[in-house]
Amino acid sequence: MEENEDEIVEAVGKDLHKPRVEAILAEVLLVKNDIAYALNNLSQWTKPETPEVNMVNKMDNCFIVSEPLGVA
């Protein structure tokens, strides 16, 4: 993202006719913030969850593990 920031801003300017500052704020910084948020919360999102179980399954070791379905 940082390596191609100038090219992204230039492309947004040409395609959407946005001024440079607006392109940086609306396109680049928002994406960077979303990336930082995802990286900061990834461990929380992927930790195993313990579901509520009925009395019959109380002694079982039940948990839900989130697994990615795509390639990042």
Order of alpha helices (4+ residues) and beta strands (2+ residues): alpha-alpha-alpha
